[in-house]
Structure formats: structure tokens, C-alpha cells
Amino acid sequence: MIKKFFQCLGLASLILVMNYGDLLGGGSDVRMHVPYRLTAICLAQIADILLVALFLFAIIGPLSRTRFEPWVKLIVAIVIPPYLVERTRQLYPWDMTGGMIALFGVIWAAFILLLLLRFRRRYYQVMKVGDFASIVLAIFAVGSIVQLLFVIVWKPAPNQHTVAWATTPQPPREHKRLVWILFDELSFDQTFEHRAHGLELPNFDALRAQSTIFSNVEPIGLRTVKIVPSLLSGHSIDDFRFSYVNTLHVHYTGVHGWHRLDGEKTVFNDAQKAGWRTGVVGWYNPYCTIYGAQIDDCYWNNLDMVDGPMSPTASFGRNMFTPIAAVVREIDSLDRADRDHCTFDVRTRLKTYLDLRAKTLEKLQTDQSDFIFIHLPVPHSPNIWSRIKDDYTEWCDSSYLDNLALADRTLGEMMKVVQSSPRWKDTTVIVEGDHSWRTMIWSSQPSWTEEDDAASRDIFDPRPAVIIHQAGQTKSQTHTEKWDLLKIHDVVEQVLHGDKVTY
């Protein structure tokens, strides 16, 4: 019976692996982007594995001692493989639809029954292979639990720190100012070149009227986690490692070996040396952790969903119940489960956005940072704005265009504060996307809408939007030559050192 329980444990771990897979191997990809302890999530996942294992054992265990055991093995052999394919469908490089899974299930069932009825010896050989696989899965389950326990003891670094000038009354600041705004996944094509009919972006248009817009930007990647450090350091990064003690090591393109990246190797250090006060409000990347003291006034956060669906700020009970409920819902309706998963994603992203929006406006209104970098999670999916309602949405019913409208609205709020400052005439503003709208990623997701389909025109345009307003600029200009996104770093350095900005 012990063997049978561990076989059930292995099966349970594989059924739930999509919930906790990112936490295995040290969970660096989760740890890097979450400024909270993962104790509740890890304990909840261990509890779920044990709970599902006990449920399976309660059914299979007693029957394995009766004359029905051969039938139990047959049912398990027919049902489990297609179900595991369904549970792990996101791992495949192609879109695994419900119809494809059903077809596989029918073919698999026919194959097993054919072996049973016509090739009995082969059937028993397949059963032995299944027994061996279940033992391997049991080892995987134990290993997974050990790794989850390892992540439990991880301690995140603080997600904010500040200085006196940012928290106490100060005289008006007279220093030059640089405001660098990164809207995640801001597409030049959708924002300017092929704007959807009826989509109004008045604040992007107003900024464009007094800025230089770049119509032929060459991207430097598709992943924010590599692009942002590249922009801040001035060197293209093609790989990274985030350690258990919260340090970032990167691999520079064309350079041998791994190198630690910290604040001293970025524009933040150069700004401080040039006498600029530095500030950051950021999403996703652990700015305060990595760049440390080179950012005087720093805040970053990410309240987004963790695969499961789970949340690092939710209770143990919530993180245990929600994934199990999702598994049960998948059995009833895969489409409904996907929509519910997307809705959970929308609601956690909305919390992230509202928190960062409030912090951004607060930092801008104090008007004490000279160089402030702002990274916001719009228009990146999931979509949290509804143009129809002209309000935030908590449902999976909006498009990239809705989030683009929210980005425009947010830009307007920020620019209103920035332009009201006595320092406006001495302020440089950079607005950019880290990458364009990655239609090849989102088109297979439940958040994808018919409006997305029409707006994308079945193509991926790789150009991120870049708009640069130089201090005192009053006319619009368009830079049409190829322009590497990494050159934004050069522009920032020129502004910090008082040099003439050249493109």
C-alpha cells in the first residue's frame, strides 16, 4: 500500500506541476519578480499535492485489493495520459486545443483496448512500463516537495528605500530634470502608424507634437528582464541569472563569462556622480534590490498572479483552494477554466497597476528627483481597462487597444504633473516601449479578443515606440532612419552630462 500511495503522490505532482513548475530549481524566475516571501504559495502547493494524492489513493488503494484491480488499471491507463496532456498543454510549442486533446484521448483509448483484446502480452508490457513510470513520478514528487521547501526559506530584499529629501518638506528644486517612462509592450505600429479606427490617444499625440518620434526602431529583444538591464547598463544582455541571495549576473552579448550587474554599472551611478538625484518606480524587475544605493528614492512592486493561479499576498488557504478549484473546473469546461484563470490574472494586474500609478504620481508631485525612471505594466496584457465603460475592468473582456488607451490616460496624468513644475522648461522626457506588442505570444491566450485579431492584422511588427522630448522642444520631428533601441542609453548619458543630444 505504501508503494501505491507514492504512485498516487507522483501522479498528483504531475497533475499539479503547471501550478508550481516555476518554483522548481530554486524558483529564480518567480523570486526575481516577486518582492514578497513565497511561503504561503509553497506550503499551499505541498498541501495540494498531498491532498490530491490522498484523494487518488482513497479511490485506487481499496480497489487494488479486490477483483476489480485489472479494471482499475485499465481505466487509469486510458484516462490518465490524455488528462496529463490536457494539464500540461501550455508546455507544448503549438496550440493544443480541446479538440486535439479529445482526439488524442480517443486514439489512445482505442490503442489500449486494441492491445488488451488482440495483443494481450503487449498490453501487460505497457502496464509494466506504466508501473515503472509511476515510480519515477513518485521520485519527482518527493524532489518537488523538497524544492518547494527550499524556496520557503528564501528571504526577499526590501522593495523600497528612500532618503530625507523625498520624505520631508524641501525648497523647490532648480536642477535640470529627466523623466524616463517605460510603458511595457508599447507598439509604434499600434500607437502611431496603424492606429485602430476610433482609438483616441490624445496624450501621445500631444507629446508627439513637441517631441521627436522614431519610426524605425530596431528592438534589442523580446523579454523585459533582459531589455531593461541592457538599457540601464548600455550593453546588450542575452542571458541572466538571479541568485538565491538576490544578486543579478548577466551575460553580455559577444562577451565571455558571467558578470554581476549592480547600480554602479548603470546610468543611475553616472547620474549621482553628475549631481543628479535619482528615483525609480518600477514593475516586474527588482530595481531596488539590484541597483541599490545608486537609486536614492526607489519603489518597485508586482502583485501579479503566480501560475496556479495564486498570489504572493494571498493567504495559505486561498492559495491552496484556488488551484484545486481550477483543476476541477477544467474537468467540467476547459474554456471556462481558461476564462476564470484570465479573470484572476486581470484582477491581480489591476492591483499592481493601481499601486504603481499612485506611487508614480506621488513621486512626480514631490518634484525632488532630478532623474526618475518609471516602468509601468501597460499596455502589457492582461488588459485592465474598458473603453466601452471608460473605467477599469475586473473581467477578461478587453483588448490590447483598451490597455493602450489606459497607457495614454496614464501618460496624460503624468505629463500634467511634469508640465506644471517650474522645471518643465528644463525637463527632458523619454517615453518608450521595451518591446512591441508580442502578438505571437498573446494570440493563443484566453485574453485574446476579436478586436486584438483585427488590430494585429495577423502580423508581428517588432518596433517599440520611442518618443523623446528635449528640454524646450516645441516642434514635432520624425526620425526615420534605423535606430537601435539601445541608443536610448546614449541619449540618457548625454542629458546627464549636459551634452548636446544627438540621434
C-alpha positions in Angstrom: 0.0 0.0 0.0 2.9 2.3 0.6 4.0 1.8 -3.0 0.5 2.6 -4.1 0.4 5.8 -2.1 3.7 7.0 -3.6 2.5 6.2 -7.0 -0.6 8.4 -6.3 1.7 11.1 -4.9 3.7 11.0 -8.2 0.6 11.3 -10.3 -0.7 14.1 -8.1 2.6 16.0 -8.5 2.3 15.8 -12.3 -1.3 16.8 -12.4 -0.4 20.0 -10.5 3.0 20.7 -12.0 1.7 23.6 -14.1 0.8 25.3 -10.8 4.3 25.1 -9.2 6.7 24.3 -12.0 8.2 27.8 -12.0 9.2 27.3 -8.3 11.3 24.2 -9.1 15.1 24.5 -9.5 15.2 27.3 -6.9 12.3 29.3 -8.4 14.6 32.1 -9.6 12.2 33.4 -12.3 9.5 33.8 -9.6 11.8 35.1 -6.9 13.2 37.8 -9.2 9.8 39.3 -9.9 8.0 39.0 -6.6 9.1 41.2 -3.6 7.3 39.0 -1.1 8.0 35.8 0.7 6.6 32.7 -1.1 5.9 30.7 2.0 2.1 30.7 1.6 2.4 29.6 -2.1 4.9 26.9 -1.5 3.1 25.4 1.5 -0.2 25.6 -0.4 1.3 23.7 -3.3 2.7 21.0 -1.0 -0.7 20.7 0.7 -2.4 20.4 -2.7 -0.1 17.6 -3.9 -0.7 15.7 -0.7 -4.5 16.3 -0.9 -4.8 15.1 -4.5 -2.6 12.1 -3.7 -4.8 11.2 -0.8 -7.9 11.6 -2.9 -6.5 9.3 -5.6 -5.2 6.8 -3.0 -8.7 6.7 -1.4 -10.1 5.5 -4.7 -7.4 3.4 -6.1 -6.0 1.9 -2.9 -9.0 -0.1 -1.7 -9.9 -1.3 -5.2 -6.4 -2.5 -5.8 -7.0 -5.3 -3.3 -10.2 -6.6 -5.0 -11.0 -8.5 -8.2 -11.6 -5.1 -9.8 -7.9 -4.2 -9.8 -7.4 -5.1 -13.5 -10.3 -2.9 -14.5 -8.9 -0.1 -12.3 -5.5 -0.3 -14.1 -7.3 -0.3 -17.5 -9.3 2.8 -16.6 -6.1 4.6 -15.2 -4.2 3.6 -18.4 -6.9 5.0 -20.6 -7.8 8.2 -18.7 -4.6 9.5 -17.2 -2.3 10.1 -20.2 -4.9 12.3 -22.1 -5.7 14.1 -18.9 -2.0 14.8 -18.2 -1.6 16.1 -21.8 -4.5 18.5 -21.1 -3.0 19.7 -17.8 0.4 20.3 -19.4 -0.8 21.7 -22.7 0.9 25.1 -22.2 4.3 23.4 -22.3 3.9 22.4 -26.0 5.3 24.6 -28.8 1.9 24.5 -30.6 -1.6 25.5 -29.6 -3.1 22.4 -28.0 -6.9 22.8 -28.5 -9.6 20.9 -26.7 -10.5 19.1 -29.9 -6.9 17.9 -30.3 -6.8 16.6 -26.8 -10.2 14.8 -27.3 -8.9 13.3 -30.5 -5.7 12.1 -28.7 -7.9 10.6 -26.0 -10.0 8.6 -28.4 -6.9 7.3 -30.3 -5.1 6.5 -27.0 -8.2 4.6 -25.7 -8.5 2.7 -28.9 -4.8 1.8 -28.8 -5.0 0.5 -25.2 -8.2 -1.5 -25.9 -6.7 -3.0 -29.1 -3.7 -4.2 -27.1 -6.0 -5.7 -24.4 -8.2 -7.5 -26.9 -5.7 -8.6 -29.6 -2.2 -8.3 -28.2 -2.5 -9.3 -24.5 1.2 -9.8 -24.0 2.0 -6.3 -25.3 -0.8 -4.9 -23.1 0.9 -6.3 -19.9 4.2 -4.9 -21.1 2.6 -1.5 -21.4 1.2 -1.8 -17.9 4.7 -2.6 -16.5 6.0 0.5 -18.2 3.2 2.4 -16.5 4.2 1.0 -13.1 7.8 2.0 -13.7 6.7 5.5 -14.8 4.7 5.9 -11.7 7.7 5.1 -9.5 9.7 7.7 -11.4 6.9 10.2 -10.8 7.0 9.4 -7.1 10.7 10.3 -7.1 9.8 13.5 -9.0 7.1 14.3 -6.4 9.4 13.9 -3.4 12.0 16.1 -5.2 9.4 18.7 -6.0 8.3 18.9 -2.3 12.0 19.3 -1.2 12.5 22.1 -3.7 9.4 23.9 -2.6 10.6 23.7 1.0 13.9 25.2 -0.2 12.0 28.2 -1.7 10.1 28.7 1.5 13.2 29.9 3.4 14.2 32.4 0.7 14.1 36.0 2.0 13.3 38.8 -0.5 15.2 42.1 -0.3 13.2 45.2 0.6 11.2 46.6 -2.3 11.7 50.2 -1.4 14.1 52.6 0.2 14.2 56.4 0.3 16.1 59.4 1.5 15.3 62.5 3.5 14.7 64.8 0.6 12.0 62.5 -0.7 10.0 62.3 2.5 10.4 65.7 4.2 9.5 69.3 3.1 12.1 70.7 0.8 12.6 74.0 -1.0 11.7 74.0 -4.8 14.3 72.1 -6.8 16.0 74.0 -9.5 18.1 71.3 -11.1 17.5 70.0 -14.7 15.2 67.1 -14.9 15.0 63.8 -16.8 11.8 61.8 -16.8 12.2 58.4 -18.4 8.9 56.5 -18.8 8.8 52.9 -20.0 5.3 51.6 -21.0 5.7 47.8 -21.2 4.9 46.4 -24.6 4.2 49.8 -26.3 4.0 49.3 -30.0 4.9 52.0 -32.5 2.7 50.4 -35.1 -0.4 50.3 -32.9 0.2 53.7 -31.2 1.1 55.7 -34.3 1.4 54.1 -37.7 -1.7 51.9 -37.9 -3.8 53.2 -35.1 -7.1 51.4 -34.9 -10.2 53.3 -36.2 -11.9 55.1 -33.4 -9.0 54.7 -30.9 -8.1 58.1 -29.5 -4.7 58.7 -27.9 -4.7 62.5 -27.3 -1.8 62.5 -24.8 0.5 60.5 -27.0 -0.4 62.9 -29.9 0.2 66.0 -27.7 3.6 64.7 -26.6 4.4 63.9 -30.2 3.6 67.4 -31.3 6.6 68.7 -29.2 9.0 65.7 -29.5 11.0 63.6 -31.8 9.3 60.3 -32.7 11.3 57.3 -34.0 9.6 55.3 -36.7 12.2 52.7 -37.4 13.4 51.5 -34.1 15.3 48.2 -34.0 14.4 46.2 -30.9 17.1 44.6 -28.7 15.0 41.6 -27.6 11.6 40.4 -26.5 12.0 39.9 -22.8 11.8 42.8 -20.4 14.1 41.0 -17.9 16.9 41.3 -20.4 16.0 44.6 -22.2 15.7 46.9 -19.1 19.2 45.9 -17.7 20.6 46.4 -21.2 19.1 49.9 -21.4 20.4 50.9 -18.0 23.9 49.4 -18.5 24.3 50.3 -22.1 25.3 46.7 -23.1 23.2 44.1 -24.8 22.3 41.3 -22.4 21.3 37.9 -23.8 21.1 35.8 -20.6 20.8 36.3 -16.8 20.9 34.5 -13.5 19.2 35.7 -10.3 20.8 34.2 -7.3 19.3 32.9 -4.0 20.8 35.9 -2.3 19.2 38.3 -4.7 22.0 39.3 -6.9 21.9 39.5 -10.7 24.5 38.1 -13.0 24.3 38.7 -16.7 25.9 37.5 -19.9 26.7 40.4 -22.3 26.2 39.6 -26.0 29.6 38.7 -27.5 31.4 38.8 -24.2 32.7 35.7 -22.4 31.6 34.8 -19.0 29.1 36.0 -16.4 29.2 39.4 -14.8 27.5 40.8 -11.8 25.3 43.8 -12.6 24.6 46.3 -9.9 23.9 50.0 -9.7 27.5 51.1 -10.2 27.4 49.8 -13.8 24.3 51.8 -14.8 23.1 55.3 -15.6 21.9 55.7 -12.0 25.5 55.7 -10.8 26.5 58.1 -13.6 23.6 60.4 -12.6 24.6 60.5 -9.0 28.2 61.3 -9.9 27.0 64.2 -12.0 25.0 65.6 -9.1 21.5 64.3 -10.1 19.0 62.9 -7.5 17.8 59.6 -8.7 14.4 57.9 -8.3 12.6 54.8 -9.6 9.0 53.5 -9.6 9.1 50.1 -11.3 7.3 46.9 -12.1 8.5 43.3 -12.6 12.2 43.9 -12.3 13.7 44.2 -8.7 15.1 47.7 -9.2 15.8 48.5 -5.5 17.4 45.1 -5.0 19.7 45.1 -7.9 20.7 48.7 -8.3 20.7 49.5 -4.6 22.2 52.7 -3.3 22.6 54.2 -6.8 18.8 54.9 -6.7 18.1 57.4 -3.9 14.4 57.1 -3.8 13.2 53.6 -5.0 10.0 51.6 -5.1 9.1 48.5 -7.1 6.2 46.1 -6.8 4.5 43.2 -8.5 1.2 41.9 -7.2 0.5 39.8 -10.4 -0.7 36.3 -10.4 1.8 33.5 -10.0 1.0 30.4 -12.0 -1.6 28.3 -10.3 -3.4 30.7 -10.1 -2.0 32.1 -6.9 -0.9 35.3 -5.4 2.1 36.0 -3.1 -0.1 38.3 -1.0 -3.0 35.8 -0.6 -3.5 33.6 2.4 -2.4 30.0 2.6 -6.0 28.8 2.4 -6.7 30.9 -0.7 -3.6 29.7 -2.5 -4.5 26.1 -1.6 -8.1 26.3 -2.6 -7.9 28.3 -5.9 -5.6 25.9 -7.8 -7.7 22.9 -6.8 -10.9 24.6 -7.8 -9.3 25.4 -11.2 -8.4 21.7 -11.7 -12.0 20.7 -11.0 -13.3 23.4 -13.3 -11.1 22.2 -16.1 -12.8 18.8 -16.0 -16.2 20.5 -16.4 -15.2 23.1 -19.0 -11.7 23.9 -20.3 -12.8 27.2 -21.9 -14.5 28.3 -18.6 -11.4 27.4 -16.7 -9.2 29.4 -19.0 -11.5 32.4 -18.7 -11.5 32.2 -14.9 -7.8 32.0 -15.0 -7.6 35.1 -17.1 -10.0 36.9 -14.9 -7.8 36.2 -11.9 -4.9 37.5 -13.9 -6.7 40.7 -14.7 -7.7 41.4 -11.1 -4.2 40.9 -9.7 -2.7 43.0 -12.5 -5.2 45.8 -11.7 -3.9 45.8 -8.1 -0.3 46.1 -9.4 -1.2 48.9 -11.8 -3.1 51.0 -9.3 -0.4 50.7 -6.7 2.3 51.7 -9.2 0.2 54.5 -10.6 -0.3 56.0 -7.1 3.4 55.8 -6.3 4.4 57.3 -9.7 2.1 60.4 -9.3 3.3 60.8 -5.7 7.0 60.8 -6.7 6.4 63.2 -9.6 4.4 65.6 -7.4 7.1 65.9 -4.9 9.3 67.2 -7.7 12.5 66.4 -5.9 14.0 63.7 -8.1 16.1 65.0 -10.9 16.3 61.7 -12.9 13.3 59.5 -12.4 12.8 56.2 -14.2 9.2 54.9 -14.4 8.3 51.4 -15.6 4.5 50.6 -15.8 2.7 47.4 -16.7 0.5 48.8 -19.5 -0.3 48.2 -22.3 1.1 44.7 -21.5 -1.6 42.0 -21.2 -3.8 41.2 -19.2 -6.0 44.1 -20.2 -7.4 46.1 -17.3 -9.2 49.0 -19.0 -12.5 49.1 -20.8 -13.0 51.8 -23.4 -16.7 51.0 -23.5 -17.2 51.6 -19.8 -14.4 54.3 -19.7 -13.3 52.6 -16.5 -11.1 49.8 -15.1 -12.4 46.2 -15.7 -12.0 43.2 -13.5 -13.0 40.8 -16.2 -11.3 39.1 -19.1 -13.1 41.1 -21.7 -10.8 43.8 -23.0 -8.2 44.1 -25.7 -4.7 45.5 -26.2 -6.3 48.6 -27.6 -8.1 49.1 -24.3 -4.8 48.9 -22.4 -3.2 51.3 -25.0 -5.9 53.8 -24.2 -5.1 53.3 -20.5 -1.4 53.9 -21.2 -2.4 57.2 -22.9 -4.6 58.2 -20.0 -1.7 57.4 -17.6 0.7 59.4 -19.8 -1.7 62.4 -19.6 -1.8 62.2 -15.8 2.0 62.1 -15.5 2.6 64.9 -18.1 0.1 67.1 -16.3 2.2 66.9 -13.2 5.5 67.2 -15.0 4.4 70.2 -17.1 3.1 72.0 -14.0 6.5 72.0 -12.5 8.7 75.2 -12.7 11.3 72.9 -14.0 9.3 71.9 -17.2 11.4 74.1 -19.5 14.5 72.2 -18.3 12.9 68.8 -18.5 13.7 66.0 -20.9 11.1 63.3 -21.3 11.7 59.9 -22.8 8.7 57.6 -23.4 9.3 54.2 -24.8 8.3 50.6 -25.1 10.8 47.9 -24.1 9.5 45.8 -26.9 6.5 45.8 -29.2 3.2 44.0 -29.0 4.1 40.3 -29.0 1.1 39.0 -30.9 2.7 35.6 -31.3 2.5 35.1 -27.5 -0.9 36.5 -26.8 -2.9 35.2 -29.8 -3.1 31.8 -28.2 -4.2 33.1 -24.8 -7.8 33.4 -23.4 -7.3 37.1 -23.1 -7.1 37.5 -26.9 -10.2 39.1 -28.4 -11.7 39.7 -31.9 -10.6 43.3 -31.6 -7.0 42.1 -31.0 -7.3 39.9 -34.0 -8.4 42.7 -36.2 -5.8 45.2 -34.9 -2.9 42.8 -35.2 -3.6 42.1 -38.9 -2.1 38.7 -38.4 1.4 40.2 -38.2 4.0 41.0 -35.6 5.5 44.4 -36.0 8.7 44.4 -33.9 9.1 48.1 -33.5 8.7 49.5 -30.0 7.5 53.1 -29.7 10.1 55.7 -28.8 9.3 59.4 -28.2 11.9 61.9 -26.9 11.1 65.4 -25.8 14.2 67.5 -25.4 14.1 70.3 -22.9 12.5 73.4 -24.6 11.4 71.5 -27.7 8.2 72.8 -29.2 8.0 71.2 -32.7 7.5 67.7 -33.8 10.2 65.8 -35.6 10.3 62.3 -37.1 13.5 60.2 -37.1 13.0 57.7 -40.0 16.4 56.0 -40.1 17.1 52.7 -38.4 17.7 53.4 -34.7 18.9 50.8 -32.2 16.8 50.9 -29.0 20.0 50.6 -27.0 20.8 54.2 -28.1 18.4 55.4 -25.5 21.2 54.8 -23.1 23.4 57.2 -25.0 20.7 59.8 -25.0 20.3 59.5 -21.2 24.1 59.8 -20.7 24.2 63.0 -22.9 21.4 64.6 -20.9 23.0 63.7 -17.6 26.3 65.2 -18.6 24.8 68.3 -20.2 26.0 67.4 -23.7 24.1 68.1 -26.9 21.6 65.3 -27.6 22.3 63.6 -30.9 20.4 60.7 -32.5 
